[in-house]
């Protein structure tokens, strides 16, 4: 598919490349993710944030990062309970502006705040008012609390009761085990070697992901059995690097690697995934699909927003 009219957009301090070229998102994949979300909301760790206190859910918004293979089957990478990107969604799909405006009326005063350790602003500036942490405490309004890399959700603990997304539980990965998305590696402190991991069930002949608690892809390590692929595509690690990372701390989980789809643009191979959103509706007591984007990164399979990434809208299709 040809990607056309790529342009640069700025939201807050974020710059990204965007296009109006839409990629399809099948309704069958949407319904399957909703099944996962129904299970996820029951097993994700509890914390006394606004979302749990008012709605008995971990987060008012959840994002599924996934790929849909050419045969229509779903490859779900994770459910993100502290998602960024709603500003991107409004920029790329203007029809969602009214939808989100109506949605936030269920939560009067909804705003966002940013950690003092975090430089610049975020894409929430596209649709929510910003408060300083002190203003937020005084107002007592529900908040999207945007942390810095150094925080890992543990900054501003006094704001936890106002947090509309996860706060101290941000990036917890234990939910994936009961959902069948990944398995825990039973590491016991022994020196980690490739042969030791084989004893724990790691099959080096298969592409796979090793992940731990955290966000922003810092706790993700990717493996591909083909040395040619590892050298040609960014984002993969060697067995030695994987063993070193796994030695750092626990827990670690192992997941089959769902290879993303690709397209060519300006002579580069781009690897792209869906990032699709659900929001909690009080009256229906259910998460409802509110739209999504696709995100593509050139020459690197570890897909997250970078200065080179291109974002586009998705169309829900039968």
C-alpha positions in Angstrom: 0.0 0.0 0.0 1.4 3.4 -0.9 1.8 5.9 1.9 0.9 9.4 0.7 1.0 13.0 1.9 3.3 12.3 4.9 3.6 15.5 7.0 5.2 16.5 10.3 2.9 17.4 13.2 3.7 18.8 16.6 1.6 18.1 19.7 3.0 19.7 22.8 6.8 18.9 22.7 6.2 15.8 20.6 6.9 15.8 16.9 5.8 13.0 14.6 5.1 12.1 11.0 1.5 11.5 10.0 -0.5 10.5 7.0 -4.2 10.1 6.1 -3.5 6.7 4.6 -5.8 4.4 6.5 -5.1 0.7 7.3 -7.9 -1.7 8.1 -8.6 -3.1 11.5 -11.0 -6.1 11.3 -14.1 -6.2 13.5 -13.2 -9.9 14.4 -9.9 -8.7 15.9 -11.8 -5.9 17.8 -14.2 -8.4 19.3 -11.3 -10.7 20.3 -9.4 -7.9 22.1 -12.6 -7.1 24.0 -12.6 -10.6 25.3 -9.1 -10.2 26.5 -10.0 -6.8 28.1 -12.9 -8.5 29.9 -10.5 -10.9 31.5 -7.7 -8.3 32.0 -9.9 -6.0 34.1 -10.4 -8.8 36.6 -6.8 -9.9 37.0 -4.8 -6.6 36.8 -3.4 -5.6 40.2 -5.6 -3.4 42.3 -4.5 0.0 43.5 -6.7 2.7 45.1 -6.8 5.1 42.2 -9.7 7.1 40.8 -10.6 4.5 38.2 -10.8 1.7 40.8 -12.6 3.7 43.4 -15.2 5.2 41.0 -15.6 2.5 38.3 -13.9 -0.6 39.7 -11.6 -0.9 36.7 -7.8 -0.5 36.5 -7.9 2.4 34.1 -10.5 4.5 32.3 -8.7 4.0 29.0 -6.8 0.9 27.7 -4.8 0.5 24.5 -4.2 -2.7 22.7 -0.9 -2.9 20.8 -1.3 -5.7 18.2 -0.8 -6.9 14.7 -3.3 -8.6 12.4 -1.7 -11.2 10.2 -2.5 -11.6 6.5 -4.8 -14.6 7.4 -6.8 -12.3 9.7 -5.5 -13.8 13.0 -4.6 -11.5 15.9 -1.2 -11.2 17.4 -1.6 -9.2 20.7 1.6 -7.7 22.1 0.1 -6.2 25.2 -2.7 -4.2 26.8 -1.5 -0.8 28.0 -3.4 0.5 31.0 -1.5 3.9 31.0 -1.7 4.7 27.3 -0.4 7.7 25.5 -1.6 8.6 22.0 -5.2 9.9 22.4 -4.0 13.3 21.1 -2.6 11.5 18.0 -5.9 9.8 17.6 -7.8 13.1 17.5 -5.2 14.6 15.1 -5.5 11.7 12.7 -9.2 10.9 13.1 -11.0 14.3 13.7 -14.4 12.5 14.1 -13.1 11.2 17.5 -13.0 14.8 18.9 -16.7 14.9 19.5 -16.7 11.3 20.8 -14.0 12.0 23.4 -15.6 15.3 24.3 -18.8 13.5 25.1 -17.0 10.6 26.8 -15.1 12.9 29.3 -18.4 14.5 30.4 -18.8 11.3 32.5 -15.8 12.4 34.5 -16.3 16.1 35.3 -13.1 18.1 35.5 -10.9 15.5 33.8 -7.5 17.0 33.2 -3.9 15.9 33.0 -0.7 16.7 34.9 3.0 16.1 34.1 5.8 15.0 36.3 8.3 17.8 37.1 11.0 15.4 36.0 9.5 15.3 32.5 10.7 17.8 29.9 8.1 19.3 27.7 4.4 18.5 27.2 2.5 15.5 25.8 -0.3 14.9 23.3 -2.9 15.2 26.0 -2.7 18.9 25.3 -4.8 18.2 22.3 -7.9 17.5 24.3 -7.5 18.0 28.0 -6.7 21.0 30.3 -3.3 20.8 32.0 -2.9 21.4 35.8 0.3 21.5 37.8 0.5 18.8 40.5 -0.3 21.4 43.2 -3.3 22.7 41.3 -4.5 19.1 40.7 -4.3 18.4 44.4 -6.2 21.5 45.3 -8.9 20.9 42.6 -9.3 17.2 43.4 -10.1 16.4 39.8 -9.6 13.1 38.0 -6.2 13.1 36.2 -4.1 11.5 33.6 -0.8 11.6 35.5 2.1 11.6 32.9 5.3 10.5 34.4 9.0 10.7 33.4 11.2 7.8 32.4 12.8 8.0 35.9 9.5 7.8 37.7 8.0 4.5 36.5 4.7 5.6 37.9 6.0 6.1 41.5 6.2 9.9 41.4 3.6 12.1 43.0 2.1 9.3 45.2 -0.3 11.9 46.6 -2.0 12.0 43.2 -2.8 8.3 43.2 -6.4 8.8 44.4 -7.0 11.1 41.5 -5.3 8.9 38.8 -7.7 8.0 36.0 -5.1 5.6 34.6 -2.8 3.2 36.4 -0.3 4.9 38.7 1.8 2.7 41.0 0.8 -0.3 39.0 1.9 1.2 35.7 3.5 -1.4 33.4 2.8 -4.4 35.5 2.9 -7.5 33.2 1.7 -10.3 35.5 -1.8 -10.1 33.9 -0.5 -11.7 30.7 0.0 -15.1 32.4 -3.7 -15.8 33.1 -4.6 -14.3 29.8 -2.4 -16.8 28.0 -0.3 -14.1 26.3 3.0 -15.1 27.9 4.6 -17.3 30.5 6.8 -16.5 33.5 10.4 -17.6 33.4 11.1 -19.4 36.7 14.4 -17.7 37.3 15.9 -18.6 40.7 19.1 -16.6 40.9 21.4 -19.1 39.1 23.7 -17.7 36.4 21.8 -17.3 33.2 23.1 -18.9 30.1 21.5 -19.9 26.8 21.6 -23.6 27.9 20.0 -22.7 31.3 17.2 -20.9 29.5 16.7 -24.0 27.3 16.1 -26.0 30.5 13.4 -23.5 31.4 11.6 -24.0 28.1 13.2 -21.4 25.8 13.3 -22.6 22.3 16.0 -20.6 20.4 14.7 -21.8 17.1 11.6 -19.5 17.5 11.3 -15.7 17.4 10.3 -14.5 20.9 10.1 -11.7 23.3 11.4 -11.4 26.8 9.7 -8.7 28.9 9.6 -7.5 32.4 7.5 -4.9 34.3 7.8 -1.4 33.0 6.8 0.9 30.2 8.2 2.7 27.1 9.8 -0.6 25.8 12.7 -0.4 28.3 11.9 -3.9 29.6 11.5 -5.6 26.2 14.2 -7.8 24.6 13.6 -9.4 21.2 15.1 -12.5 19.7 15.2 -14.0 16.2 16.9 -17.3 15.4 18.2 -16.0 12.0 21.5 -14.2 12.4 20.9 -12.6 9.0 17.6 -11.1 10.2 19.2 -9.9 13.5 21.9 -8.1 11.6 19.6 -6.6 8.9 16.8 -5.4 11.2 17.2 -3.2 14.3 15.7 -4.1 17.6 16.9 -7.7 18.0 19.4 -8.8 20.7 22.0 -11.6 20.8 21.7 -14.5 23.2 24.6 -12.9 25.3 22.7 -9.7 25.7 19.5 -11.4 26.5 21.2 -13.4 29.3 22.7 -10.3 30.6 19.4 -8.4 30.7 17.6 -11.4 32.4 20.3 -11.4 35.1 19.4 -7.9 36.1 16.2 -8.5 38.1 12.9 -10.5 38.1 10.3 -11.2 37.1 10.8 -11.9 33.4 8.2 -13.3 31.0 8.5 -15.0 27.6 6.1 -14.5 24.7 6.0 -15.7 21.1 7.1 -12.8 18.8 4.2 -11.8 16.6 6.0 -10.4 13.5 4.6 -7.1 12.4 3.5 -6.3 8.9 5.8 -4.2 6.6 5.6 -1.7 3.8 8.1 0.2 1.8 8.3 4.0 1.9 11.1 6.3 0.6 13.3 3.2 0.0 13.0 2.0 3.6 11.2 -1.0 5.1 8.7 0.1 7.8 7.4 -2.3 10.5 3.9 -1.4 11.6 1.4 -2.3 14.3 -2.1 -1.3 15.4 -2.6 0.9 18.5 -6.3 0.8 19.2 -8.2 2.3 22.2 -11.1 1.4 24.4 -12.7 3.7 27.0 -14.8 2.9 30.0 -18.4 4.0 29.8 -20.1 4.3 33.1 -23.7 3.9 32.0 -23.0 0.7 30.0 -20.4 -0.5 32.6 -18.2 -1.6 29.7 -15.2 -0.7 27.7 -16.1 0.5 24.2 -13.9 0.8 21.2 -13.2 4.5 20.4 -10.7 4.3 17.5 -7.1 3.7 16.8 -4.0 4.5 14.8 -1.2 2.5 13.2 2.4 3.2 14.0 5.3 2.3 11.7 9.0 2.5 12.4 11.7 2.2 9.7 14.4 -0.5 9.9 13.6 -1.5 13.5 11.1 -4.0 14.8 10.9 -2.6 18.3 8.0 -0.4 17.5 7.3 2.6 19.5 7.0 6.3 18.8 10.3 7.9 17.6 11.2 10.9 15.6 11.2 8.6 12.5 7.9 6.9 13.1 4.9 7.4 10.9 1.3 7.4 12.3 -1.9 6.9 10.4 -5.6 6.2 11.1 -7.3 2.8 11.1 -10.6 1.9 9.6 -12.8 -0.7 11.4 -13.8 -3.1 8.7 -16.0 -6.3 8.6 
